[in-house]
Amino acid sequence: MPKVIVQANIKYKGERYEIGDKVTVNKSDLKDFEEAGVIAEILESKKNNKADDTEGDNDEENESEE
């Protein structure tokens, strides 16, 4: 799920978000935030859909070594 920085003070689904808050959102919430124009920056893209807690971009290389 992408993480975004909020650029406005808003209340969404009972939660308050202030300018500069970093919020992890699901796809439907991301669309709502984009339509409302309250996203300053998207920090994490949707490019990596795997649920993986390991760090680094060389996951495929690590799997082939094992």
CORHUMO-V847293 format. One line per field, one symbol per residue. ss: DSSP state (a for helix, b for strand, c for the rest). psi: psi as a letter, one per 40 degrees, with the letter a starting at -180 (. if undefined). Layout:
ss->???
psi->???
//
This chain:
ss->ccbbbbcccbbbccbbbccccbbbccaaaaaaaaaaccbbbbccccccccccccccccaaaaaaac
psi->hihihheihihhfeihhihehhhhiidddddddddefehdihdhiedgeihheiiiefddddddd.
//
